[in-house]
Amino acid sequence: MNLHSVLLTALTVLCAAGLNAAENNKAPEAAPSATKLLDAYNKIEAGLVIANTAGESELIQQIAMTAAKSDPKLTVTVEKLSREDAIKNFSSGKAGLLLLRREPSPRERQALSGAVIVSYAAEPTLIVVNSANDLSEIKTEMLKKIFSGEVASWKPLGVSDYMIHLFGTEKNSPGTGPLNDKVLNGGKLTSRIFSVSSSPEVMQLVSTNNHAMGFCGFVDTVPETVKLLKVDGIAPAESNILTGKYGLVNTYYACFKNGNEIARAFVETLRSPEVGAILKSHGLISKTDK
């Protein structure tokens, strides 16, 4: 079935009782056209239920609206769940599409046995410093010491005696996943980091601070006042990110079951040029390899 128009609502669903409660909680009276729209948003029996663990509800909304091409009666419900609950809902048939922020583990692949698993985006962590900084590359081991708080000044890096001013994107925003998974290995991020909502904001703060180091998601245009560091000798070029040469990368996956043509069509849209532009605006890079 083709998709023409999608009415999207982001729900956090913990159990079947939560779904029933949401169904009974109708929207208040509004103007006739608005009331009709709100009723559709409260609809639980959707044409496609997406179990989403990738975060970024706004991103998924934009993608769904871009995917809306046909069938004005079709509705989509997005359940923002924990990873474990999302996989359970998908495996049990409660959700027709599963979105994951990183590769399924061997145990998770067993639970997803028989499903079609497609990569659709790469999430890199870029490490940035001011262009006046002499540093051009850094080791993962040193990044761990810096972002865990063990190293607080530039002195161990041979730059200066000044404190490192740390900036980064907010928790669960693009750019944070690979830092947590590949650098900190699940360890705690230092509280010294000043967090902002977007990668361009990180770039702006670093560009005005000679003693700054930041982390963020992918950006198409890097200001002349900012330098991207090589990590373990590899530059965060788009080609290196997509081929896996650059190490600080997580891959996003979409899973659906054979025979679910609505979910299959949605996944094809995830890998389209239109969605690729949306992904980049959120700090991700579209993957179109099979």
C-alpha positions, -999 to +999 in steps of 0.1 A: +000+000+000+013+035-008+014+062+018-002+096+010-010+112+043+000+103+078-014+115+111+013+110+136+012+110+174+041+101+197+030+080+226+050+065+255+033+032+261+043+010+290+015-016+289-019-025+274-036-007+303-018+025+292-031+021+257-067+017+270-063+048+292-051+068+262-081+057+242-105+069+269-088+103+272-105+122+244-094+156+233-116+186+245-140+204+222-124+227+197-133+242+164-148+216+140-117+211+119-094+210+149-116+185+167-115+161+138-077+163+137-074+157+175-097+127+173-075+112+146-044+118+168-061+099+197-068+069+174-050+038+187-060+014+160-035+028+135-026+015+101+010+013+112+023+011+148+060+020+151+079+009+182+106+036+184+138+034+205+158+058+184+146+089+203+142+122+184+104+121+183+104+153+162+127+136+136+103+106+133+074+130+129+091+148+101+100+115+084+064+102+087+049+134+072+074+131+044+064+095+039+028+106+036+020+102-001-013+082-004-043+068+015-056+097+035-073+073+059-041+058+071-029+067+106+005+060+122+011+057+160+046+060+173+053+044+206+085+058+222+096+028+243+126+013+261+146-009+238+135-040+255+098-031+255+100-020+218+115-053+207+088-072+227+060-052+211+074-058+177+080-095+183+045-100+196+029-083+167+017-052+186+040-030+164+045-034+127+078-015+125+107-013+150+133+015+150+166+009+168+194+033+175+222+008+173+228-027+159+209-056+175+229-077+199+231-115+192+204-121+219+182-094+203+186-109+168+172-142+182+141-123+193+139-107+159+144-139+140+126-138+107+124-101+106+139-080+078+165-057+094+176-027+073+202+000+082+189+035+073+212+060+091+246+066+106+250+086+138+286+099+142+301+117+172+322+146+159+349+159+182+355+196+177+380+223+189+386+259+181+406+264+149+433+282+170+440+250+188+472+232+177+456+198+183+446+180+151+439+144+163+431+125+195+430+090+208+398+073+220+416+065+253+422+103+259+387+111+249+375+088+276+396+105+302+384+139+292+347+132+290+347+111+321+363+140+340+397+123+347+415+148+326+404+184+331+431+206+314+449+207+281+483+200+297+483+162+292+476+169+255+506+192+252+484+222+243+484+246+273+478+247+311+442+260+306+411+241+317+392+223+289+358+240+284+335+211+274+304+214+253+281+188+238+246+180+226+219+170+251+213+135+263+199+112+236+205+137+209+224+126+178+261+126+186+257+113+221+252+076+213+286+067+199+303+088+227+285+067+253+289+034+235+323+036+219+342+060+242+327+058+277+315+022+273+284+030+294+304+050+320+292+083+334+297+116+315+313+143+335+290+170+349+314+197+336+298+196+301+276+225+290+248+209+270+229+225+241+201+212+219+218+211+185+251+204+167+253+239+152+250+254+187+280+233+198+299+246+168+290+282+176+302+279+213+335+262+203+341+288+176+342+316+202+363+298+228+400+290+222+399+265+252+368+246+241+363+210+231+329+198+220+310+168+207+281+167+184+263+150+155+271+154+118+271+189+103+273+196+065+291+230+069+319+235+095+328+271+104+363+282+096+367+289+133+361+252+142+383+222+136+372+186+134+396+163+151+408+130+137+400+101+161+426+073+162+441+088+130+408+088+110+391+120+099+353+122+104+346+126+066+312+114+054+328+086+034+347+074+065+316+075+086+295+055+061+322+029+055+329+024+092+365+036+090+357+063+115+351+046+148+327+068+166+296+058+148+263+041+156+240+027+130+202+031+131+181+001+120+145-004+109+129-039+113+097-052+097+082-086+090+078-101+055+043-094+042+038-061+060+038-039+029+029-007+048+060-011+069+082-020+039+070+011+021+078+032+052+113+017+053+119+026+017+110+061+025+135+061+053+162+055+027+150+082+002+168+115-007+140+135+009+144+118+043+182+119+038+180+157+040+159+155+072+184+131+088+213+154+080+194+184+096+193+163+128+230+153+128+226+119+110+237+106+076+214+085+054+225+050+046+214+035+013+236+004+011+217-029+014 
